[in-house]
Amino acid sequence: MRSQPEAIKHEDEIVWTEDVSSFDYVRETLVDGVGTRRRPVSWRGQAGRRVGYALLKSNA
């Protein structure tokens, strides 16, 4: 995502649901077209596991 800063311009902060300090790496995935802002996006059927999510700015 770092090569596409426009794609994440509405992110306000990252909420970590696990302690990631012991991981070798954390992969970032962009999920768009989701109709919710009130809760984290469902992760069912995705590879790996979600260890955090972004909160969006109020003007997103």
C-alpha positions as YAML, in Angstrom:
chain: A
units: angstrom
residues:
- id: 1
  name: MET
  ca: [0.00, 0.00, 0.00]
- id: 2
  name: ARG
  ca: [2.92, 2.34, 0.53]
- id: 3
  name: SER
  ca: [3.24, 2.63, -3.25]
- id: 4
  name: GLN
  ca: [-0.41, 3.79, -3.38]
- id: 5
  name: PRO
  ca: [-0.78, 6.45, -0.66]
- id: 6
  name: GLU
  ca: [-4.05, 7.63, -2.23]
- id: 7
  name: ALA
  ca: [-5.62, 4.24, -1.38]
- id: 8
  name: ILE
  ca: [-5.11, 4.75, 2.37]
- id: 9
  name: LYS
  ca: [-5.52, 8.52, 2.67]
- id: 10
  name: HIS
  ca: [-8.69, 8.13, 4.77]
- id: 11
  name: GLU
  ca: [-7.07, 5.96, 7.44]
- id: 12
  name: ASP
  ca: [-6.94, 7.66, 10.84]
- id: 13
  name: GLU
  ca: [-5.27, 4.97, 12.95]
- id: 14
  name: ILE
  ca: [-4.56, 1.25, 13.14]
- id: 15
  name: VAL
  ca: [-6.18, -0.84, 15.88]
- id: 16
  name: TRP
  ca: [-4.08, -3.91, 16.71]
- id: 17
  name: THR
  ca: [-6.08, -6.89, 17.98]
- id: 18
  name: GLU
  ca: [-2.94, -8.92, 18.71]
- id: 19
  name: ASP
  ca: [0.57, -8.09, 19.87]
- id: 20
  name: VAL
  ca: [2.51, -8.04, 16.59]
- id: 21
  name: SER
  ca: [5.96, -7.47, 18.12]
- id: 22
  name: SER
  ca: [6.85, -11.16, 17.88]
- id: 23
  name: PHE
  ca: [5.89, -11.52, 14.19]
- id: 24
  name: ASP
  ca: [8.55, -11.51, 11.48]
- id: 25
  name: TYR
  ca: [6.23, -9.46, 9.25]
- id: 26
  name: VAL
  ca: [2.65, -8.23, 8.94]
- id: 27
  name: ARG
  ca: [1.06, -8.10, 5.50]
- id: 28
  name: GLU
  ca: [-1.26, -5.22, 4.68]
- id: 29
  name: THR
  ca: [-4.45, -5.87, 2.72]
- id: 30
  name: LEU
  ca: [-6.83, -3.26, 1.33]
- id: 31
  name: VAL
  ca: [-10.51, -4.20, 1.41]
- id: 32
  name: ASP
  ca: [-12.73, -1.69, -0.37]
- id: 33
  name: GLY
  ca: [-16.38, -1.51, -1.33]
- id: 34
  name: VAL
  ca: [-17.50, -2.58, 2.15]
- id: 35
  name: GLY
  ca: [-20.75, -1.09, 3.38]
- id: 36
  name: THR
  ca: [-19.84, -0.72, 7.06]
- id: 37
  name: ARG
  ca: [-17.96, 1.79, 9.17]
- id: 38
  name: ARG
  ca: [-19.27, 0.66, 12.54]
- id: 39
  name: ARG
  ca: [-17.26, -2.53, 13.00]
- id: 40
  name: PRO
  ca: [-14.22, -4.29, 11.54]
- id: 41
  name: VAL
  ca: [-14.75, -5.99, 8.19]
- id: 42
  name: SER
  ca: [-15.38, -9.75, 8.33]
- id: 43
  name: TRP
  ca: [-12.27, -11.82, 7.64]
- id: 44
  name: ARG
  ca: [-13.90, -15.17, 6.79]
- id: 45
  name: GLY
  ca: [-12.42, -16.97, 3.82]
- id: 46
  name: GLN
  ca: [-9.28, -14.82, 3.69]
- id: 47
  name: ALA
  ca: [-5.76, -16.23, 3.86]
- id: 48
  name: GLY
  ca: [-3.95, -15.78, 7.17]
- id: 49
  name: ARG
  ca: [-5.59, -13.99, 10.06]
- id: 50
  name: ARG
  ca: [-6.46, -10.41, 10.89]
- id: 51
  name: VAL
  ca: [-4.28, -8.90, 13.60]
- id: 52
  name: GLY
  ca: [-5.45, -5.32, 13.19]
- id: 53
  name: TYR
  ca: [-7.64, -2.98, 11.22]
- id: 54
  name: ALA
  ca: [-7.80, 0.70, 10.27]
- id: 55
  name: LEU
  ca: [-10.21, 3.27, 11.64]
- id: 56
  name: LEU
  ca: [-11.27, 5.79, 9.02]
- id: 57
  name: LYS
  ca: [-11.43, 9.56, 9.35]
- id: 58
  name: SER
  ca: [-14.91, 11.03, 9.75]
- id: 59
  name: ASN
  ca: [-14.77, 12.57, 6.27]
- id: 60
  name: ALA
  ca: [-13.88, 9.30, 4.52]
...
